[in-house]
């Protein structure tokens, strides 16, 4: 996996800092960001032969229910863990949990620069990723999503989607 060195360092340092004040959650497998004023999240584009996996967020989600997104979730790990390991472990866990995808079958994986998103009540540090597969993985949805689909970037962008999706595609160099 190719990881932007600045992102790797940022994740390690930020998780260490947040680990001083946030509790660890077995439920999330990492720090409990649920009520935190800032959070570190991954947002991973999954690609196969020019088609992108779009995930429709269920009503059970606290944020962006009823919108399309990439594979996404809170950064897993504890404060003081290695930044690279936290990124790799979180991407593998989120792909498996949300879509039943084994990241070990990916032909390439890259992580870009952190995107900062300021919301009215918190700041999200979004770690963007692009994970490519030569063979289209079968998808098994969990409770976080009601539907999924493989679609062109253009089709994905005409659907109502989570706002950061645009920035993630741009950061990872996926052309319009």
Rosetta blueprint (number, residue, H / E / L):
1 X L
2 X E
3 X E
4 X L
5 X H
6 X H
7 X H
8 X H
9 X H
10 X H
11 X H
12 X H
13 X H
14 X H
15 X H
16 X H
17 X H
18 X H
19 X L
20 X L
21 X L
22 X L
23 X L
24 X E
25 X E
26 X L
27 X L
28 X L
29 X L
30 X E
31 X E
32 X L
33 X L
34 X L
35 X L
36 X L
37 X L
38 X E
39 X E
40 X E
41 X E
42 X E
43 X E
44 X E
45 X E
46 X E
47 X E
48 X E
49 X L
50 X L
51 X E
52 X E
53 X E
54 X E
55 X E
56 X E
57 X E
58 X L
59 X L
60 X L
61 X L
62 X L
63 X L
64 X L
65 X L
66 X L
67 X L
68 X E
69 X E
70 X L
71 X E
72 X E
73 X E
74 X E
75 X L
76 X L
77 X E
78 X L
79 X L
80 X L
81 X L
82 X L
83 X H
84 X H
85 X H
86 X H
87 X H
88 X H
89 X H
90 X H
91 X H
92 X H
93 X H
94 X H
95 X H
96 X H
97 X H
98 X H
99 X H
100 X L
101 X L
102 X L
103 X H
104 X H
105 X H
106 X L
107 X L
108 X E
109 X E
110 X E
111 X E
112 X L
113 X L
114 X L
115 X E
116 X E
117 X E
118 X E
119 X L
120 X L
121 X L
122 X L
123 X E
124 X E
125 X E
126 X E
127 X E
128 X E
129 X E
130 X E
131 X E
132 X E
133 X L
134 X L
135 X L
136 X L
137 X L
138 X L
139 X L
140 X L
141 X L
142 X L
143 X L
144 X L
145 X E
146 X E
147 X E
148 X E
149 X E
150 X E
151 X E
152 X L
153 X H
154 X H
155 X H
156 X H
157 X H
158 X H
159 X L
160 X L
161 X E
162 X L
163 X L
164 X H
165 X H
166 X H
167 X H
168 X H
169 X H
170 X H
171 X H
172 X L
173 X L
174 X L
175 X L
176 X L
